[in-house]
Amino acid sequence: MFNINTETYLIELTRGDSASIIFGAKDAQGNDYIPVVGDELKFAVAKKVGADPIFEVANTMVDDANAFWTINIPASATSDMKFTDYAYDVQLKSGSSVTTIIGQTDGITPTFRVWGEVANESD
């Protein structure tokens, strides 16, 4: 199972499954951010805010004609995770500037929920 709730920043994924998430960004004025070649988007998941990441996935913009990044979460990233909620954030690095575009704000902690599986790929 894979589900994203964009209003509550909840991402749900069955342990051991892979997923692809498409991200866009807005600038300080609320306009679509147009990425440039070399911009990097990093998705990090941790047990809680302030803890070391359990896994990180990054994508570097190589084609500035596309205003979105695809973050691919491999099945191995979640295969050993417990069935529970984790915190995540998304950072944009452009040149020497780093901006958290999804993170803890206004009492909301973006949540990455890992669900249990009945069958596994070796069955």
ABEGO torsion letter per residue (X at the ends): XBBBBAAAGBBBBBBGBBBBBBBBBBBAAGBBBBBBBGBBBBBBBBABBGBBBABBBBBBBABAABABBBBBBBAAAAAABBBBBBBBBBBBBBEABBBBABBBBGGBBBBBBBBBBABBAAX
